[in-house]
């Protein structure tokens, strides 16, 4: 016998031995008794959105009570295409690795499986990572344990013709989710800007003392003047109320002859100095000389409301505008 023929014979013998072992492993065995094997599966984190060519990883963790041990030759074979009802399912085992940890009472086997998809359809299709029959030996016998299948969906690479979305509500599809992270960030920024804007608007237009510098003398005077009657008595009270606000702000009585001193201590009121002078002229007319000239117009109480608002803006540090003279 030549060396070449010898190696050929050895190869044929090893192949027959392997096949005989595989046939032996494929024989029907009784199910392993309950409580012997504890299985934990780690399946893919989603079950839709796969297409032909994608791979899926699955991990099987067997905790087996002694003296039972895994028959490693019964693990799935790489390249084997699973069949369902005699038809190739299109799911092929691409790779497999396993580790073993021996404990005092149990043996733990971790089996890592990688499957690849070789099926496609014009619509979403339900397929399964196949159920596997793993065998264990113990007490001189061989037992089998069934690993359950895991179902998922394979989507088509392309669809033919036009699709009406309202008619394409397959239960195998999940809702199409849109990443809203950027929109949420923009909404947060706009909400902050809106809050700042509303606070500023409240500070400018508000008559209540909700914020700092909103409860000063002229702000309180404006609230009081709004409630006064629109007659001569109301006009006198309004003028007197504004005088009180000037005196409270300055700490002394303020008149036309010491107005410059008031403005030096409160420069924020300088912008409305002409209106302040008109106010003192109106005060002289109301209290002392009804014939004294003023530039107020025919509705002095309405003018006082505008004037006290300007004074309120000055005490808040805002920039007022002069009241138009009619």
ChimeraX attribute file (.defattr): number of C-alpha atoms within 10 A of each C-alpha:
attribute: neighborCount
match mode: 1-to-1
recipient: residues
	/A:1	5
	/A:2	7
	/A:3	8
	/A:4	8
	/A:5	10
	/A:6	11
	/A:7	11
	/A:8	11
	/A:9	12
	/A:10	11
	/A:11	12
	/A:12	12
	/A:13	12
	/A:14	11
	/A:15	12
	/A:16	12
	/A:17	12
	/A:18	13
	/A:19	12
	/A:20	12
	/A:21	13
	/A:22	13
	/A:23	10
	/A:24	12
	/A:25	19
	/A:26	13
	/A:27	10
	/A:28	10
	/A:29	14
	/A:30	12
	/A:31	14
	/A:32	19
	/A:33	10
	/A:34	7
	/A:35	8
	/A:36	15
	/A:37	20
	/A:38	12
	/A:39	16
	/A:40	13
	/A:41	15
	/A:42	11
	/A:43	15
	/A:44	12
	/A:45	8
	/A:46	9
	/A:47	17
	/A:48	17
	/A:49	15
	/A:50	20
	/A:51	20
	/A:52	17
	/A:53	13
	/A:54	12
	/A:55	16
	/A:56	18
	/A:57	18
	/A:58	16
	/A:59	18
	/A:60	17
	/A:61	19
	/A:62	20
	/A:63	21
	/A:64	22
	/A:65	18
	/A:66	16
	/A:67	14
	/A:68	21
	/A:69	19
	/A:70	21
	/A:71	16
	/A:72	12
	/A:73	15
	/A:74	18
	/A:75	17
	/A:76	15
	/A:77	13
	/A:78	14
	/A:79	13
	/A:80	11
	/A:81	19
	/A:82	18
	/A:83	13
	/A:84	12
	/A:85	6
	/A:86	7
	/A:87	9
	/A:88	13
	/A:89	18
	/A:90	18
	/A:91	24
	/A:92	23
	/A:93	22
	/A:94	18
	/A:95	15
	/A:96	17
	/A:97	11
	/A:98	14
	/A:99	10
	/A:100	13
	/A:101	10
	/A:102	13
	/A:103	12
	/A:104	7
	/A:105	11
	/A:106	18
	/A:107	19
	/A:108	21
	/A:109	19
	/A:110	18
	/A:111	17
	/A:112	16
	/A:113	18
	/A:114	17
	/A:115	22
	/A:116	21
	/A:117	21
	/A:118	17
	/A:119	18
	/A:120	18
	/A:121	14
	/A:122	11
	/A:123	16
	/A:124	20
	/A:125	18
	/A:126	13
	/A:127	18
	/A:128	18
	/A:129	24
	/A:130	20
	/A:131	12
	/A:132	16
	/A:133	16
	/A:134	18
	/A:135	24
	/A:136	21
	/A:137	15
	/A:138	15
	/A:139	8
	/A:140	8
	/A:141	11
	/A:142	20
	/A:143	20
	/A:144	22
	/A:145	17
	/A:146	13
	/A:147	15
	/A:148	13
	/A:149	12
	/A:150	15
	/A:151	13
	/A:152	17
	/A:153	18
	/A:154	25
	/A:155	21
	/A:156	17
	/A:157	13
	/A:158	10
	/A:159	11
	/A:160	7
	/A:161	5
	/A:162	6
	/A:163	9
	/A:164	7
	/A:165	8
	/A:166	7
	/A:167	7
	/A:168	10
	/A:169	11
	/A:170	11
	/A:171	8
	/A:172	16
	/A:173	16
	/A:174	11
	/A:175	7
	/A:176	6
	/A:177	6
	/A:178	6
	/A:179	8
	/A:180	9
	/A:181	9
	/A:182	9
	/A:183	10
	/A:184	11
	/A:185	11
	/A:186	12
	/A:187	12
	/A:188	12
	/A:189	12
	/A:190	12
	/A:191	12
	/A:192	12
	/A:193	12
	/A:194	12
	/A:195	12
	/A:196	12
	/A:197	12
	/A:198	12
	/A:199	14
	/A:200	12
	/A:201	11
	/A:202	15
	/A:203	20
	/A:204	15
	/A:205	12
	/A:206	14
	/A:207	18
	/A:208	14
	/A:209	13
	/A:210	11
	/A:211	11
	/A:212	9
	/A:213	14
	/A:214	21
	/A:215	16
	/A:216	17
	/A:217	20
	/A:218	29
	/A:219	24
	/A:220	19
	/A:221	24
	/A:222	24
	/A:223	15
	/A:224	14
	/A:225	22
	/A:226	15
	/A:227	10
	/A:228	15
	/A:229	13
	/A:230	14
	/A:231	9
	/A:232	12
	/A:233	10
	/A:234	16
	/A:235	21
	/A:236	15
	/A:237	15
	/A:238	26
	/A:239	22
	/A:240	15
	/A:241	19
	/A:242	24
	/A:243	20
	/A:244	18
	/A:245	23
	/A:246	18
	/A:247	15
	/A:248	15
	/A:249	18
	/A:250	15
	/A:251	10
	/A:252	11
	/A:253	15
	/A:254	20
	/A:255	16
	/A:256	13
	/A:257	7
	/A:258	10
	/A:259	15
	/A:260	15
	/A:261	12
	/A:262	21
	/A:263	15
	/A:264	11
	/A:265	11
	/A:266	14
	/A:267	14
	/A:268	18
	/A:269	23
	/A:270	15
	/A:271	16
	/A:272	19
	/A:273	14
	/A:274	11
	/A:275	23
	/A:276	20
	/A:277	15
	/A:278	19
	/A:279	24
	/A:280	18
	/A:281	18
	/A:282	22
	/A:283	23
	/A:284	17
	/A:285	15
	/A:286	17
	/A:287	11
	/A:288	10
	/A:289	12
	/A:290	11
	/A:291	9
	/A:292	12
	/A:293	12
	/A:294	16
	/A:295	13
	/A:296	20
	/A:297	11
	/A:298	9
	/A:299	11
	/A:300	19
	/A:301	23
	/A:302	15
	/A:303	17
	/A:304	22
	/A:305	17
	/A:306	16
	/A:307	24
	/A:308	25
	/A:309	20
	/A:310	25
	/A:311	26
	/A:312	28
	/A:313	22
	/A:314	21
	/A:315	21
	/A:316	19
	/A:317	13
	/A:318	15
	/A:319	13
	/A:320	17
	/A:321	13
	/A:322	14
	/A:323	14
	/A:324	9
	/A:325	10
	/A:326	8
